[in-house]
Amino acid sequence: MPANDDILASRKPVAPLGLISLKSCEALGDKVDCYLVKWRKNRKSDHLDFVDQNNYKADTYKISVSCPRFGSGEAKGTINESVRGLDLYIMVDVTNYSLTYSLCGQTNHMSPDDHYSDLKRVIAAVGGKAKRITVIMPFLYESRQHRRTARESLDCAMGLQELVNMGVENIITFDAHDPRVQNAIPLHGFESVQPAYQFIKGICREVKDLSIDNDHLMIISPDEGGTSRAVYMATVLGVDMGMFYKRRDYSKIVDGRNPIVAHEFLGSSVEGKDVIIVDDMISSGESMIDVARELKKRKARRIFCVATFGLFTNGLASFDKAVEEGTIFKVVTTNLVYQTEELLSRDYYINCDMSKYIAYIIDTLNHDCSISSLLDPYERIDKLIGKYKGARA
């Protein structure tokens, strides 16, 4: 049960709960729904009247939707049951490339643009009949295009404004590339949630001989942009941190980016220490592996590559090789984005399930309670580390 269950049990929800998980996020949505059903069936609800109790304790909170396509490739959003007066939570994974659609006999994989369009179609199909709409978009659409460096479009800001203009009140995302994009919608709810607790829990579950102290463990940021993420994890674990600076060749552009010439390290010695490299995403993975190799040159012991989103856009061959060479010990990511069976089958991979955390957030928001304690899991991490050290003693 949620830690704040006593508070939730004494409060009335803002409205009956509705959960829409688009096809891209179906598996994660099913897990979230299971937690919500279990908690509410076991929760005291005597303070609710008969109608509210029937709405509160349901067999499922999922709302059936579909986004069928015409022969031309165009689509429409359809909601197959009533959503009138519901507190709606819509989940979407814009990175799920496994879904396909047919166009003129050709099979196309759905892009982030396609998933975002399906999200807007479903919101449009709601037609303003819901009490409140919250979008849970773990990987924030276009979050990598968060600022201008030339005459460029600001796609993330435009996307956020478009959603709130359609009636969305809150947007929940995880580890946004730059949380300052919320400046585009200053009068609406925007939360960028950090999965630090789930990372530490996953590592402690799989690795039983980790010494969590300043002499044996260190947190590393692979670039200057992720320093705050590394600082937070180092602080809650009570260890030192370091960072790498990506020195780029600004005289040329390769694949739309200035190529990295070298990784310069800033920090104390990593010799003999286990190292956790923490970042927001593993895209191709080249940068993460380069940093791991640099740390190995500095005689680091075991290296954990930790990221919220494991995209692996170039496949897993480079990580397989790095593990085989002894460069990388474990790769840790979440199930917030699509995961291939190939990835899940790897011995070196640690999967952090985020469904329970998302269910906590939904359950708390539906009761109109503060989620501050969920956003800062310092106490839970401290308790987890204490338990882990106690088991090793």
C-alpha positions as CSV (number, residue, x, y, z in Angstrom):
1,M,0.0,0.0,0.0
2,P,1.1,3.6,-0.5
3,A,3.0,5.2,2.4
4,N,0.4,7.9,2.7
5,D,-2.5,5.4,2.6
6,D,-4.1,6.7,5.8
7,I,-4.4,10.1,4.3
8,L,-5.8,8.8,1.1
9,A,-8.3,6.6,3.0
10,S,-9.8,9.7,4.7
11,R,-10.2,11.9,1.6
12,K,-12.7,11.9,-1.2
13,P,-11.4,11.7,-4.8
14,V,-11.8,14.8,-7.0
15,A,-13.7,12.5,-9.4
16,P,-14.0,8.9,-10.4
17,L,-10.8,7.6,-11.8
18,G,-10.2,6.7,-15.5
19,L,-7.0,5.4,-17.0
20,I,-6.3,5.4,-20.7
21,S,-3.1,3.7,-21.8
22,L,-2.6,4.1,-25.5
23,K,-1.3,1.1,-27.4
24,S,2.2,2.3,-27.2
25,C,2.1,2.1,-23.3
26,E,-0.4,-0.8,-22.9
27,A,1.9,-3.2,-20.9
28,L,2.9,-0.5,-18.4
29,G,-0.7,0.7,-18.2
30,D,-1.9,-2.8,-17.3
31,K,0.5,-3.0,-14.4
32,V,-0.5,0.4,-13.1
33,D,-4.1,-0.6,-13.3
34,C,-3.5,-3.8,-11.3
35,Y,-1.9,-1.8,-8.5
36,L,-4.7,0.7,-8.3
37,V,-7.4,-2.0,-8.3
38,K,-5.6,-3.9,-5.5
39,W,-5.0,-0.9,-3.3
40,R,-8.5,0.5,-3.6
41,K,-10.2,-2.9,-2.9
42,N,-8.2,-3.2,0.4
43,R,-8.6,0.5,1.4
44,K,-11.2,1.7,3.9
45,S,-13.9,3.8,2.0
46,D,-16.7,4.1,4.6
47,H,-16.7,7.8,4.3
48,L,-17.9,7.6,0.6
49,D,-21.5,7.2,-0.3
50,F,-22.9,4.2,-2.2
51,V,-22.4,5.6,-5.7
52,D,-18.9,6.8,-4.9
53,Q,-17.9,3.5,-3.4
54,N,-19.0,1.7,-6.5
55,N,-16.8,4.0,-8.6
56,Y,-14.0,3.8,-6.2
57,K,-13.7,0.0,-6.0
58,A,-13.7,-1.2,-9.6
59,D,-12.4,-4.3,-11.3
60,T,-10.4,-2.0,-13.7
61,Y,-10.0,1.7,-14.3
62,K,-8.9,1.3,-17.9
63,I,-10.9,3.0,-20.6
64,S,-11.1,1.3,-23.9
65,V,-9.8,3.5,-26.8
66,S,-8.6,2.9,-30.3
67,C,-6.9,4.9,-33.1
68,P,-7.9,3.2,-36.4
69,R,-6.4,4.3,-39.7
70,F,-8.0,4.9,-43.0
71,G,-6.5,3.5,-46.2
72,S,-4.8,6.8,-46.8
73,G,-2.8,6.5,-43.6
74,E,-4.8,9.1,-41.7
75,A,-6.3,8.2,-38.3
76,K,-9.0,9.0,-35.8
77,G,-9.3,8.7,-32.1
78,T,-12.3,6.7,-30.7
79,I,-13.3,6.3,-27.1
80,N,-15.4,3.2,-26.6
81,E,-17.1,4.0,-23.2
82,S,-18.2,7.0,-21.3
83,V,-15.6,9.4,-19.8
84,R,-18.0,12.0,-18.6
85,G,-16.9,13.5,-15.2
86,L,-13.9,11.3,-14.9
87,D,-10.4,12.3,-13.6
88,L,-8.6,11.0,-16.6
89,Y,-4.9,9.9,-16.8
90,I,-3.6,9.2,-20.3
91,M,-0.4,7.3,-20.7
92,V,1.7,7.3,-23.9
93,D,5.2,6.1,-24.9
94,V,6.3,8.2,-27.9
95,T,9.4,6.1,-28.4
96,N,7.6,2.8,-29.1
97,Y,8.8,2.0,-32.6
98,S,7.5,-1.6,-32.5
99,L,4.0,-0.5,-33.6
100,T,3.3,-0.4,-37.3
101,Y,0.6,0.7,-39.7
102,S,-0.1,0.0,-43.3
103,L,0.0,2.7,-46.0
104,C,-0.5,1.8,-49.7
105,G,0.7,-1.7,-49.0
106,Q,3.8,-0.5,-47.2
107,T,4.4,-1.2,-43.5
108,N,5.5,1.9,-41.6
109,H,6.8,2.0,-38.0
110,M,5.2,4.6,-35.8
111,S,7.4,7.6,-35.0
112,P,7.2,9.9,-32.0
113,D,5.2,12.3,-34.2
114,D,2.6,9.5,-34.9
115,H,2.3,8.7,-31.1
116,Y,1.9,12.4,-30.2
117,S,-0.8,12.7,-32.9
118,D,-2.7,9.7,-31.4
119,L,-2.5,11.4,-28.0
120,K,-4.1,14.5,-29.4
121,R,-6.8,12.5,-31.2
122,V,-7.8,10.8,-27.9
123,I,-7.9,14.1,-26.0
124,A,-10.0,15.5,-28.8
125,A,-12.3,12.5,-28.6
126,V,-12.8,13.2,-24.9
127,G,-14.4,16.5,-26.1
128,G,-14.1,18.3,-22.8
129,K,-16.4,15.9,-21.0
130,A,-13.8,14.7,-18.4
131,K,-13.5,16.4,-15.1
132,R,-9.7,16.7,-15.5
133,I,-7.1,15.4,-17.9
134,T,-3.5,14.5,-16.8
135,V,-1.1,13.3,-19.5
136,I,1.6,10.8,-18.3
137,M,4.3,11.0,-21.0
138,P,7.5,9.3,-19.5
139,F,9.7,10.3,-22.4
140,L,8.7,13.9,-23.0
141,Y,7.9,14.5,-26.7
142,E,10.6,16.5,-28.5
143,S,12.4,17.2,-25.2
144,R,15.8,17.1,-26.9
145,Q,14.7,20.1,-28.9
146,H,14.3,22.3,-25.8
147,R,16.2,25.4,-26.9
148,R,17.3,27.4,-29.9
149,T,21.0,27.4,-31.1
150,A,20.1,28.8,-34.6
151,R,17.0,29.6,-36.5
152,E,15.2,26.5,-35.2
153,S,11.8,25.4,-34.1
154,L,11.0,25.0,-30.4
155,D,9.1,21.7,-30.7
156,C,8.8,20.7,-27.1
157,A,7.4,24.1,-26.0
158,M,4.9,24.1,-28.9
159,G,3.8,20.5,-27.9
160,L,3.3,21.4,-24.3
161,Q,1.3,24.5,-25.2
162,E,-0.8,22.5,-27.6
163,L,-1.7,20.0,-25.0
164,V,-2.8,22.6,-22.4
165,N,-4.8,24.4,-25.0
166,M,-6.7,21.2,-25.6
167,G,-7.6,21.0,-21.9
168,V,-4.8,19.1,-20.3
169,E,-4.3,20.3,-16.7
170,N,-1.2,18.4,-15.7
171,I,1.7,16.8,-17.5
172,I,3.8,14.1,-15.7
173,T,7.1,13.2,-17.3
174,F,10.3,11.5,-16.1
175,D,13.8,12.9,-16.2
176,A,13.1,15.6,-18.7
177,H,16.1,16.4,-20.9
178,D,15.8,20.0,-19.6
179,P,12.9,20.6,-17.0
180,R,13.0,24.3,-17.8
181,V,10.7,23.6,-20.8
182,Q,7.9,24.0,-18.2
183,N,8.4,27.7,-18.7
184,A,6.3,27.3,-21.8
185,I,3.2,26.5,-19.6
186,P,3.8,28.3,-16.3
187,L,0.2,28.3,-15.2
188,H,-0.3,24.5,-15.6
189,G,1.0,21.5,-13.7
190,F,4.3,20.0,-15.0
191,E,6.4,17.5,-13.0
192,S,9.7,15.9,-14.1
193,V,10.0,12.9,-11.9
194,Q,13.4,11.3,-11.1
195,P,13.6,7.5,-10.7
196,A,16.7,7.5,-8.4
197,Y,15.0,5.3,-5.8
198,Q,14.1,2.6,-8.4
199,F,17.7,2.7,-9.8
200,I,19.2,2.1,-6.3
201,K,16.6,-0.5,-5.5
202,G,17.3,-2.4,-8.7
203,I,21.1,-2.4,-8.2
204,C,20.7,-3.5,-4.6
205,R,18.4,-6.3,-5.6
206,E,20.8,-7.7,-8.2
207,V,24.2,-6.9,-6.8
208,K,24.7,-8.2,-3.2
209,D,28.4,-7.2,-2.7
210,L,28.2,-3.4,-3.3
211,S,29.9,-1.3,-0.7
212,I,27.9,2.0,-0.5
213,D,30.4,4.4,1.0
214,N,32.8,7.1,-0.1
215,D,35.8,4.8,-0.2
216,H,34.3,2.2,-2.6
217,L,31.6,3.9,-4.7
218,M,31.4,7.0,-6.9
219,I,28.8,8.6,-9.1
220,I,29.8,10.0,-12.5
221,S,27.9,12.4,-14.8
222,P,28.9,11.7,-18.5
223,D,28.5,15.4,-19.3
224,E,28.1,18.8,-17.7
225,G,24.3,18.9,-18.5
226,G,23.6,16.0,-16.2
227,T,25.5,17.2,-13.2
228,S,22.5,17.9,-11.1
229,R,21.2,14.3,-11.5
230,A,24.6,12.9,-10.4
231,V,24.8,15.4,-7.5
232,Y,21.4,14.3,-6.2
233,M,22.3,10.6,-6.3
234,A,25.7,11.2,-4.8
235,T,24.1,13.2,-2.0
236,V,21.5,10.5,-1.1
237,L,24.1,7.8,-1.1
238,G,26.7,9.8,0.8
239,V,29.4,9.3,-1.8
240,D,31.6,11.5,-4.0
241,M,30.8,12.5,-7.6
242,G,32.7,13.4,-10.7
243,M,31.9,14.5,-14.3
244,F,33.2,14.4,-17.8
245,Y,33.3,17.3,-20.2
246,K,32.7,16.5,-23.8
247,R,35.3,18.3,-25.9
248,R,33.8,18.7,-29.3
249,D,35.2,19.7,-32.7
250,Y,33.1,22.8,-33.6
251,S,34.7,23.2,-37.0
252,K,32.6,20.3,-38.5
253,I,29.2,18.8,-38.2
254,V,28.5,15.0,-38.4
255,D,24.9,13.8,-38.4
256,G,23.7,17.2,-37.3
257,R,26.1,17.4,-34.3
258,N,29.6,18.5,-33.6
259,P,31.7,15.3,-33.1
260,I,33.2,14.6,-29.7
261,V,37.0,14.7,-29.7
262,A,37.7,13.7,-26.1
263,H,36.1,13.2,-22.7
264,E,37.9,15.3,-20.1
265,F,37.4,14.1,-16.5
266,L,36.8,16.4,-13.5
267,G,36.8,14.7,-10.1
268,S,38.9,12.7,-7.6
269,S,40.5,9.3,-8.2
270,V,38.2,6.4,-9.2
271,E,40.9,3.8,-8.8
272,G,39.6,0.6,-7.2
273,K,36.0,2.1,-6.8
274,D,32.7,0.8,-8.2
275,V,31.3,3.6,-10.5
276,I,27.7,4.5,-11.4
277,I,27.5,6.5,-14.6
278,V,24.0,8.2,-14.5
279,D,22.3,9.9,-17.4
280,D,18.8,10.6,-18.7
281,M,19.0,8.3,-21.7
282,I,21.1,5.8,-23.6
283,S,20.5,6.6,-27.2
284,S,23.2,5.0,-29.4
285,G,25.2,4.3,-26.3
286,E,28.5,5.5,-27.8
287,S,29.0,8.3,-25.3
288,M,28.3,6.1,-22.3
289,I,30.7,3.4,-23.5
290,D,33.4,6.0,-24.2
291,V,33.0,7.3,-20.7
292,A,33.2,3.8,-19.3
293,R,36.5,3.1,-21.2
294,E,37.9,6.4,-19.9
295,L,37.1,5.3,-16.3
296,K,38.6,1.9,-16.9
297,K,41.9,3.7,-18.0
298,R,41.7,5.4,-14.6
299,K,41.5,1.9,-13.0
300,A,37.8,2.0,-11.9
301,R,36.6,-1.4,-10.6
302,R,33.0,-2.2,-11.8
303,I,31.0,0.2,-13.9
304,F,27.2,0.5,-13.9
305,C,25.6,2.4,-16.8
306,V,22.4,3.8,-15.4
307,A,19.8,5.7,-17.5
308,T,16.1,6.4,-17.2
309,F,15.5,5.6,-20.9
310,G,17.2,2.8,-22.7
311,L,16.6,3.5,-26.4
312,F,19.6,1.6,-27.8
313,T,19.0,3.1,-31.2
314,N,22.1,1.3,-32.7
315,G,21.2,-2.1,-31.1
316,L,23.0,-4.0,-28.3
317,A,26.1,-5.2,-30.1
318,S,28.4,-2.4,-28.7
319,F,27.2,-3.1,-25.1
320,D,27.6,-6.8,-25.6
321,K,31.2,-6.2,-26.6
322,A,31.8,-3.8,-23.8
323,V,30.5,-6.3,-21.2
324,E,32.6,-9.1,-22.8
325,E,35.7,-6.9,-22.5
326,G,35.0,-6.1,-18.9
327,T,34.4,-2.4,-19.5
328,I,30.8,-2.4,-18.3
329,F,29.5,-4.6,-15.5
330,K,25.7,-3.8,-15.5
331,V,23.3,-1.7,-17.6
332,V,20.3,-0.3,-15.7
333,T,17.3,1.3,-17.3
334,T,13.5,1.5,-16.6
335,N,10.5,0.1,-18.4
336,L,9.1,3.6,-19.1
337,V,9.9,3.1,-22.8
338,Y,9.6,0.1,-25.1
339,Q,12.0,-2.7,-24.3
340,T,12.9,-5.5,-26.8
341,E,12.9,-9.1,-25.7
342,E,16.6,-9.1,-26.8
343,L,17.4,-6.5,-24.2
344,L,15.4,-8.2,-21.4
345,S,17.2,-11.5,-22.1
346,R,20.7,-10.0,-21.4
347,D,22.3,-11.2,-18.2
348,Y,24.0,-7.8,-17.6
349,Y,20.7,-5.9,-17.9
350,I,18.8,-4.7,-14.8
351,N,15.2,-3.7,-15.4
352,C,13.6,-1.2,-13.0
353,D,9.8,-1.4,-13.0
354,M,8.2,2.0,-12.7
355,S,4.5,0.9,-12.7
356,K,4.1,1.0,-8.9
357,Y,5.6,4.5,-8.7
358,I,3.2,5.8,-11.5
359,A,0.3,4.1,-9.6
360,Y,1.3,6.0,-6.4
361,I,1.3,9.3,-8.3
362,I,-2.1,8.7,-10.0
363,D,-3.7,7.5,-6.7
364,T,-2.3,10.5,-4.8
365,L,-3.3,13.1,-7.4
366,N,-6.8,11.6,-7.8
367,H,-7.3,12.3,-4.0
368,D,-6.0,15.9,-4.6
369,C,-3.1,15.3,-2.2
370,S,0.5,16.6,-2.5
371,I,3.0,14.4,-4.4
372,S,6.0,16.2,-2.9
373,S,7.1,13.2,-0.8
374,L,6.9,11.0,-3.9
375,L,9.0,13.4,-5.9
376,D,11.8,13.5,-3.3
377,P,12.4,9.9,-2.2
378,Y,15.3,10.7,0.1
379,E,13.8,9.0,3.2
380,R,12.9,5.9,1.2
381,I,16.4,5.7,-0.3
382,D,18.0,6.1,3.2
383,K,15.8,3.3,4.6
384,L,16.7,1.1,1.6
385,I,20.4,1.7,2.0
386,G,20.2,1.0,5.8
387,K,18.4,-2.3,5.1
388,Y,20.9,-3.3,2.4
389,K,23.9,-2.5,4.7
390,G,22.3,-4.4,7.5
391,A,21.8,-7.5,5.4
392,R,25.5,-7.4,4.4
393,A,26.7,-7.0,8.0
